[in-house]
Amino acid sequence: MILTVDIGNTTIAFTGLKYTGNDYEVIFTKKIPSDINFSIGNCNPVFQVLEYVISNFRTIEGIVMSSVVPKLTQLISNAIEKIIGIQPKVISVESYNGIIKFAIPEPERLGLDRVADSAWVASHYKHKLPAVTVDIGTAMTFNVISKDSTFLGGMIAAGLQTSINALSDHAAQIPNINIVQPKKLIGINTTECMLSGAVIGSATMIDGIAYRVQKELGVPITLILTGGGADFVEPLCLFSHISEPYMLAKGLAMTINT
């Protein structure tokens, strides 16, 4: 088993994967909030997840991490080495040399989650290039990968809950709500209107950006959706697309075998 750890702004995702020859089988996945308190020792949810891993999986081929929260990177790396006894590999842009090229200045400043997503799509046989990946999390990140496996750039927008929170924080009569899939487009109360605007609005934005990227490139694209918010948005997208819920974990795992 390969263990991947993705440290995001909202959650930390632990995923166990097994390489099957041309893809990865997901064995388990656990998510915990990113606002963890390391001072509580073994009650810390990071420690609990790692104890679960060491208790249930005898053979761990490698551990690989990506992080967009620098203050947590070393803390979690130390916890992994202490409990499992393996020093995790923390990815960088250089981890994907020979897999994907970059047509942007300073690629080292890219979020490593975007790099891992793009590299997996660039390398995997079932994703016909050019492609656009959309990772729907705290932010909604779009990555454009050319036919020759070059990262061309992309777009960043607010994620679903981020959009809702921004409205609630800045408008006195707007409530704070949890994301669910809206039942219809035209809402009849504030909550329904917010859900429609956030979820259906995001699906419409994805459709529109995919269409515009395709027009700008002048060739058909493959649209691939992933991330925690994809379950809400993906069924509402009209542009032909592929759902790849564990794309980031697979993009991290592949660095163990390359």
N, C-alpha and C positions, 0 to 999 in steps of 0.2 A: 504493500500500500504506500502511496505517496500522500503526505499531509500538506495541504495548502492553507495558508492563513492570509486573509485579506483584511487589512485594518482600514476601515472606511470612516467617514465622518460620523455616521450614525450607528453602524454595527461593525462587529468583528466577525467574519465568517470563517469557520473551520470546516474544511471539506476533505474527506478521504476518498481517493480515487485509485482505481486499478487500471493499468494499461492493457488494452485488449488487442493490440496489434495495429489498429487504425483509428482508434478513438479511446476515450476513457470512460469506464463505468464508475458512477458515483456510488460509493459504499455507504457513506453517511455525510450529513451536513448539520452543523449546529451554528446558530447565531446568538451573539450576546451584545448588549449595548456597549458602545464605545466609551461611555462615561463611567469607567470602572474605577474602583477604589482599591489600590494595591496594598493599602495598610491593613486590610482585614485578613491577610494571610490566606490560609487554606479555604476560607469561605469565599475567596475571590472567584468569580465565575470562570476566569481564565484557567485557574488551577483546577477547577472542577472538570472542565472540558478536557484538559490534558491528562488528568487522572483517568477519565473515561477512555481516552485513546490508549494509554499504556496498559489498561486493564483488559481491553477488548481486541487489540490488534498486536500480534506478536512480532510481525515483520514490518518494519517501516523502512522503505528504501531511501527516503529522503524527505526533508521538510523545506518548503519554500514559502517565502513571505513577500507580500507587497504592502505598502503602507502610504497613505496620504495624510497620516497624523504622526509627524516626526517624534513627538514626545512619547508616543507609545511604542515606537519601533524597538528600542533597546530593552525596555521593560519586558515586553512580551518575548523577545528573543531570549533574554536571560531566563525567563520562566520556563520556556521550552527546553532549554539546555539543562536546567536544574531537574526537571521532572522526567523528561524523556531521554535525556543524555545525548541528544543530537543537536549540533549547532545548525540552526536554520540558514538556508541560503536566502539572502535578501536581494531581490532582483534589482537590476538597473537596466537602462537602455542597452548596455553592452551585452546583457544576457541573451539578446535576440540577434546578435550579429550573424549575418548570413541567412536570416529568416525574413527580415523585413528591412527596408531602406526608408530613409526619411528625407522628404523634400521641404523641410521646414528648418529655420534657424533654431539653434539651441534645443534639439530634441530631448536633451537631458532634463529639460524643465517640464516636460510632459508628465501628467499624472501617470504613475506606473500601472494603474488599472487600465488606462486607455492603451498603453503600450501592449499589455498582456492580451487584451481583447483583440487588438489589431493583428498581433503576431499569430494568434491561434487561427483567425480567419485567413490570413495570408498563407498559412502553412497547410491548412486542412483541405482535403480533396473535395469535400461535399459543398464547400463554399465557393461558388464561381465568382471570379473577380471580373470587373471592379465591384467593390462592396461598400456598403455603409453599415456600420454597427451603431446601435443605440443602446446605451446602458442607462436604465431609468432608476436612479437612486436619489440621494440627497440633491445631487445635480443630475441633469439629463445631458449626457455627453454623446456627441455624434463624431464618429471617426470615418474618414474616407480613405479607402485603400485602393490603389490603382491596379490595373491589369497585371503590371509587372511587380506586384507586392511592394509598392512604395506608399508610405503614409503621406497623404497629400495635405492633411489638416482636418478641420472639422468645425463644430459649433458646440457651445455650452449654453444650456438654459436651466432654469430652476426646475427641480424635481417636483413631484406631486405634493408631498407633504410640505415641502419648502414653500411652494406657492400658497397653499392654504394658510400656513403659519404667517406668512408675510401679510396676507389680507387681514387676518385676525389681529395682528399686532398693530396695524395702522388704521383700522376702521372700527370705530366704537361699537357699531351695531352688527359687526360680522363675528359670528361665533367661531371657536376653534373646533374642528371636526376631524374625525378619523376617515381615512380614505376607504371607500367601498366602490364597487362598480355601479354607476348610475343606471337606473332602469329605463330612462328615456332622456332625450335631448333637452326638452323644454321643461325646466323645473318650475314648480308651483309654490315653493317656499325658499327661504334663504339657503338652507342646507342642500336641497336638491340643485339649486342654481350653482352653488359653489362646486359641488361634485361634477356637474355637467361641464362647467368651465374648466376645472382642473383636469379631469380624466378625458372627457371627449375632446377638450381643447388640446391636450397633449397628443392624443391620437391624430388629430387633424394636423397639428404642427409636424409630426413625424411624416405623415403622408405628403404634406406640402414640401418639406425639405428633401425627402427622397425624390420626389418628382423634379425639383429644381436642380439637385445634384446630377440626376440622370440627364437632364437637359443641358447642363453646363459641360458634362463630360462627353456628351454626344453618343453614348452607348448605353445599353441596358445595364442596370445595377442589381446586385443582390442585397436586399435589406434584411438585417439580422437584429433581433431584439433580445435584450437580456436585462438583468437587474431586478431588484426587489419590487419595483413598481410595474414590471412588465405584465404580471398576471392581470392587473386591472386594465391596462392600456391595449395590450396585444390583440384581444378579441375585437376591438373597435377600429383597428387600423384597416384601411381599405386597400392600401398599396400591398401587392403581393410580398410576403415576407416569410422568414424562418424564425422560429423560436429556439433559442439556445440558452436555457436558464443557467447552465454552469460554464459558460464561455470563459469567464475570468479564471475560475479554478483550473480549467483545462489549459489555458494559456500559461498559468503559473507552473502546473505540473510538467508541461513539456520541457521546461528548462532543466529538469532532472535527467532527462533522456537525451539532451543535446549537448 
